[in-house]
Amino acid sequence: MIRSLEQVIPWRGTPSVIQCDNGPEHIRGELLAWAAKHSIKIEYIQPGKPQQNAYVERFNRTVRYEWLAQYHFDDLVEVPGFATRWMWSYNHERSNMALGGITPKQRLAMAT
């Protein structure tokens, strides 16, 4: 997660807050130390309240039903290629009704 944030921050800017769940990926202190070093506040959703992180929950559902449930992987080596192709299609070809029927890539282009 830290590596991804380090790649995105020069492009999109440093967030003031990161909202996340209380999952096992946040048990270790590296994320907290990294966020403190960059003056980023970490806010946690309440346990048992996934609706407080609705965008992520919606994306996770989409990944599960439109990608993971559609393929049978023979081994883990195949997964990154499928994931890359699906994410490209999701961001460049698939219109999103929450964005007014445009793709996420089109929305990002409009914001810059």
C-alpha contacts under 8 A as a table, 3 or more apart, distances in Angstrom:
res1	aa1	res2	aa2	distance
1	M	4	S	5.19
1	M	5	L	6.24
1	M	31	L	7.88
2	I	5	L	5.05
2	I	6	E	6.08
2	I	31	L	6.65
2	I	34	W	7.51
3	R	6	E	5.11
3	R	7	Q	6.40
4	S	7	Q	5.14
4	S	8	V	6.28
5	L	8	V	5.06
5	L	9	I	5.91
6	E	9	I	5.61
6	E	10	P	7.40
7	Q	10	P	6.63
7	Q	11	W	7.54
8	V	11	W	5.33
8	V	12	R	5.92
8	V	13	G	7.47
9	I	12	R	5.16
9	I	13	G	4.55
9	I	14	T	5.20
9	I	15	P	7.86
10	P	13	G	5.64
10	P	14	T	7.66
14	T	40	I	7.85
15	P	18	I	6.89
15	P	40	I	6.52
16	S	39	S	7.26
16	S	40	I	5.01
16	S	41	K	6.18
17	V	40	I	5.42
17	V	41	K	4.60
17	V	42	I	5.76
17	V	43	E	6.88
18	I	40	I	7.06
18	I	41	K	6.31
18	I	42	I	5.04
18	I	43	E	6.13
19	Q	42	I	5.99
19	Q	43	E	4.71
19	Q	44	Y	5.64
19	Q	45	I	7.03
19	Q	53	N	7.79
20	C	42	I	7.44
20	C	43	E	6.40
20	C	44	Y	5.07
20	C	45	I	6.26
20	C	53	N	7.42
21	D	44	Y	5.36
21	D	45	I	5.30
21	D	46	Q	7.63
21	D	47	P	7.54
21	D	50	P	7.98
21	D	53	N	7.66
22	N	26	H	6.63
22	N	27	I	7.95
22	N	44	Y	6.40
22	N	45	I	7.17
22	N	47	P	6.85
23	G	26	H	5.94
23	G	27	I	7.29
24	P	27	I	5.22
25	E	28	R	7.13
26	H	29	G	7.19
26	H	31	L	6.88
28	R	31	L	7.21
29	G	32	L	5.21
29	G	33	A	6.08
30	E	33	A	5.14
30	E	34	W	5.99
31	L	34	W	5.05
31	L	35	A	6.00
32	L	35	A	5.14
32	L	36	A	6.12
32	L	42	I	7.39
33	A	36	A	5.16
33	A	37	K	6.16
34	W	37	K	5.11
34	W	38	H	6.41
35	A	38	H	5.14
35	A	39	S	5.98
35	A	40	I	4.78
35	A	41	K	6.64
35	A	42	I	7.22
36	A	39	S	4.92
36	A	40	I	5.89
36	A	41	K	7.19
37	K	40	I	7.73
45	I	49	K	6.77
45	I	50	P	7.46
45	I	52	Q	6.02
45	I	53	N	6.96
46	Q	49	K	5.47
46	Q	50	P	7.95
46	Q	52	Q	7.61
47	P	50	P	7.74
49	K	52	Q	5.85
49	K	53	N	7.93
50	P	53	N	5.45
50	P	54	A	6.53
50	P	57	E	6.80
51	Q	54	A	4.71
51	Q	57	E	7.44
53	N	56	V	5.74
53	N	57	E	6.27
54	A	57	E	5.01
54	A	58	R	5.95
55	Y	58	R	5.17
55	Y	59	F	6.19
56	V	59	F	5.04
56	V	60	N	6.03
57	E	60	N	5.05
57	E	61	R	6.21
58	R	61	R	5.14
58	R	62	T	6.24
59	F	62	T	4.99
59	F	63	V	6.16
60	N	63	V	5.08
60	N	64	R	6.15
61	R	64	R	5.07
61	R	65	Y	6.18
62	T	65	Y	5.39
62	T	66	E	5.55
62	T	67	W	7.49
63	V	66	E	5.51
63	V	67	W	5.21
63	V	68	L	6.30
64	R	67	W	5.80
64	R	68	L	4.94
64	R	69	A	5.90
65	Y	68	L	6.29
65	Y	69	A	5.28
65	Y	70	Q	7.10
66	E	69	A	6.58
66	E	70	Q	6.35
67	W	70	Q	5.30
67	W	71	Y	6.78
67	W	86	W	7.02
68	L	71	Y	5.90
69	A	72	H	7.90
73	F	76	L	7.01
73	F	78	E	6.47
73	F	79	V	6.92
74	D	78	E	7.27
75	D	78	E	6.01
75	D	79	V	7.54
76	L	79	V	5.33
76	L	80	P	7.86
77	V	80	P	6.81
78	E	81	G	5.77
78	E	82	F	6.55
79	V	82	F	5.23
79	V	83	A	6.01
80	P	83	A	4.95
80	P	84	T	6.03
81	G	84	T	5.19
81	G	85	R	6.27
82	F	85	R	5.26
82	F	86	W	6.06
83	A	86	W	5.15
83	A	87	M	6.04
84	T	87	M	5.23
84	T	88	W	6.15
85	R	88	W	5.20
85	R	89	S	6.24
86	W	89	S	5.12
86	W	90	Y	5.98
87	M	90	Y	4.88
87	M	91	N	6.09
88	W	91	N	5.31
88	W	92	H	5.83
88	W	93	E	7.69
89	S	92	H	5.25
89	S	93	E	4.99
89	S	94	R	6.22
90	Y	93	E	6.05
90	Y	94	R	5.10
90	Y	103	T	7.77
90	Y	104	P	7.86
91	N	94	R	6.50
91	N	103	T	5.95
91	N	104	P	5.07
91	N	105	K	5.47
92	H	103	T	5.84
92	H	104	P	6.80
92	H	105	K	5.55
92	H	106	Q	7.64
93	E	103	T	6.38
94	R	102	I	7.82
94	R	103	T	5.76
95	S	99	L	7.97
95	S	101	G	5.09
95	S	102	I	4.69
95	S	103	T	4.45
95	S	104	P	7.59
96	N	99	L	5.34
96	N	100	G	6.67
96	N	101	G	4.96
96	N	102	I	5.58
96	N	103	T	5.67
96	N	104	P	7.19
97	M	100	G	4.98
97	M	101	G	4.45
97	M	102	I	7.16
98	A	101	G	7.05
99	L	102	I	5.83
99	L	103	T	7.31
99	L	104	P	7.46
99	L	107	R	7.19
102	I	106	Q	6.25
102	I	107	R	6.81
103	T	106	Q	5.20
103	T	107	R	6.37
104	P	107	R	5.01
104	P	108	L	6.16
105	K	108	L	5.12
105	K	109	A	6.24
106	Q	109	A	5.07
106	Q	110	M	6.30
107	R	110	M	5.12
107	R	111	A	6.39
108	L	111	A	5.12
108	L	112	T	6.58
109	A	112	T	5.51
